[in-house]
């Protein structure tokens, strides 16, 4: 079975807007053909560059979220308190302790939004019932109903199940009775990677902007997630040991990763020029860069370098891991540098390491080489 190539999710940002005296919902999205095609199916949509506009009258945020959450990260924070309340059914209040527990356990803002949205719909479906006594088979039937009526993706199915499990296990403190729910199998995917030549061309395309050069170089040379890069502080760079300290990365864990020795000189030039205070990379004094700005600048550099494939920050992390394995680095060391919990997660990079693949002889090699000798 052929594996799909992994692509990180593009982003969609929703904001209220007024155009020609009418209320609209502005949809700002990363340039992506699949997202543009999906948005083109929305009723009354108008496109202008990398933005789409949907009629504000009767806009259904929940429905929009369901249709696009499987393919994009959706930021709808600007629409809070602007959505009109529907007549008839009202959205139930989230149970006491649900949102608080999510934040106490340091779940990401995206997870908090997804869980609370999906759990409210779960409450609405079982309106009038005491949630504590809903049986696992009823929850399973609810998920099947969503699959049949809305065609929710396997990713969304598992998110919805997790939002329900969170309530029973973390908020109420009950036993893991929801584990009987059938989960959808996630598609087996492999990440795309850039070659060293492509990465070099991107760095060269940054031109005189030493700030962008250093950011892109660290994403690649240290295998950082974009959030980890933007959370770096000046004292996290340990030049004497050629290490970078990553504080509270994914899973709220600290770790050390590599600091490229040839990059130290560039970093020194950068710090002398910009004099960062609180964050290593500051857009303004005391204010870090945003993920969207770094992503946009990286995309522009890739375009300037003549690359046609989609380039995004996490692609540099994938490339870092793949190139380390191609160089013969032990898989356990790669796992620690990336901050993975399980070796199984790191093993996917073995499948795309060109050197590993090219060093394996196929049975046909012997046959064809033998034929060539006979011909000679």
Residue pairs with C-beta under 8 A, 6 or more apart in sequence:
1 188
3 188
3 189
3 190
3 351
4 187
4 188
4 189
4 190
5 189
5 190
5 191
5 192
6 189
6 190
6 191
6 192
6 318
7 192
7 310
8 312
8 314
8 315
9 71
9 72
9 73
10 29
10 30
10 31
10 32
10 35
10 71
10 72
10 73
11 29
11 30
11 72
11 73
11 74
11 75
11 292
11 295
12 27
12 28
12 29
12 30
12 35
12 68
12 72
12 73
12 74
12 75
13 27
13 28
13 29
13 74
13 75
13 76
13 78
14 25
14 26
14 27
14 61
14 64
14 74
14 75
14 76
14 78
14 79
15 25
15 26
15 28
15 78
15 79
16 23
16 24
16 25
16 26
16 56
16 78
16 79
16 82
17 23
17 24
17 25
17 26
17 53
17 56
18 24
19 53
22 55
22 56
23 55
23 56
23 57
24 53
24 54
24 55
24 56
25 53
25 54
25 55
25 56
25 59
25 79
26 51
26 52
26 53
27 39
27 51
27 52
27 53
27 54
28 50
28 51
29 35
29 36
29 39
29 50
29 51
29 52
29 72
30 50
30 72
30 295
31 50
31 299
32 72
32 310
34 71
35 68
35 71
35 72
36 47
38 67
38 68
38 71
39 45
39 47
39 52
39 68
40 47
42 52
42 54
42 64
43 54
43 55
44 54
44 55
45 52
45 53
45 54
46 52
46 53
47 53
54 64
59 83
61 76
61 79
61 83
62 117
62 121
64 74
65 74
65 76
65 117
66 150
66 152
66 156
68 74
69 114
69 156
69 159
70 152
70 153
70 155
70 156
73 110
76 113
89 124
89 127
91 120
91 124
92 120
92 123
92 124
92 127
94 116
94 119
94 120
94 123
95 119
95 123
95 131
95 167
95 171
97 171
98 115
98 116
98 119
98 166
98 167
98 171
99 112
99 116
101 166
101 170
101 171
102 111
102 112
102 115
102 116
102 166
103 112
105 170
106 252
107 115
114 159
114 163
115 159
115 162
115 163
115 166
116 163
118 159
118 160
118 163
118 164
119 163
119 164
119 166
119 167
122 142
122 160
122 163
122 164
123 131
125 142
125 145
126 134
126 138
126 142
131 167
132 172
132 174
136 177
136 178
136 180
136 181
137 180
139 161
139 164
139 178
139 181
140 180
140 181
140 182
143 157
143 160
143 161
143 181
143 182
146 152
146 157
146 160
147 157
152 160
154 184
154 185
154 186
154 187
155 186
157 183
157 184
158 183
158 184
158 186
161 178
161 181
161 183
164 178
164 181
165 176
165 178
165 179
168 174
168 177
168 178
169 175
169 176
169 178
190 348
190 351
190 352
191 315
191 318
191 322
191 348
191 349
191 352
192 309
192 310
192 315
192 318
193 315
193 318
193 319
193 322
193 323
193 352
194 202
194 307
194 309
194 311
194 315
194 316
194 319
195 319
196 323
198 305
198 307
199 220
199 316
199 319
201 305
201 306
201 307
202 216
202 298
202 301
202 302
202 305
202 307
202 311
203 213
203 216
203 217
203 301
204 305
205 301
205 302
205 304
205 305
206 212
206 213
206 216
206 301
210 266
210 269
210 270
210 273
211 270
211 274
211 281
212 297
212 301
213 266
214 263
214 266
214 267
214 270
214 281
215 229
215 281
215 289
215 294
216 298
216 301
216 316
217 260
217 263
217 266
218 224
218 229
218 232
218 244
218 263
219 226
219 229
219 313
219 316
219 317
220 316
220 317
220 319
220 320
221 258
221 259
221 260
221 263
221 320
222 244
222 257
222 258
222 259
222 260
222 320
222 337
223 257
223 258
223 317
223 320
223 321
223 324
223 337
223 338
224 232
224 244
224 246
224 257
224 317
225 249
225 250
225 313
225 314
225 317
226 291
226 294
226 295
226 313
226 314
227 249
227 250
227 291
228 246
228 249
228 250
229 281
229 294
229 313
230 279
230 281
230 288
230 289
230 290
230 291
230 294
231 246
231 247
231 248
231 279
231 288
232 244
232 246
232 279
232 280
232 281
233 247
233 278
233 279
233 280
234 271
234 276
234 277
234 279
234 280
236 244
236 245
236 246
236 247
236 280
237 244
237 259
237 267
237 280
238 244
238 245
238 259
239 259
239 264
241 259
242 258
242 259
242 260
242 261
242 264
243 256
243 257
243 258
243 259
244 256
244 257
244 258
244 259
245 254
245 255
245 256
246 254
246 255
246 256
246 257
246 339
247 254
248 254
249 255
249 339
250 339
251 339
251 341
253 339
255 336
255 337
255 339
257 337
257 338
257 339
258 337
274 282
276 282
277 285
277 286
278 286
278 288
279 286
279 287
279 288
281 288
281 289
282 288
282 289
283 289
283 290
283 293
291 313
294 313
295 312
295 313
298 311
298 312
298 313
298 316
299 311
299 312
302 309
302 311
317 338
318 349
321 334
321 338
321 346
321 349
322 349
322 352
322 353
324 333
324 334
324 337
325 331
325 334
325 349
325 350
325 353
325 355
325 356
326 353
326 354
326 355
326 356
327 355
331 343
331 346
331 347
331 350
332 343
334 346
334 349
335 342
335 343
335 345
335 346
338 346
340 346
350 356
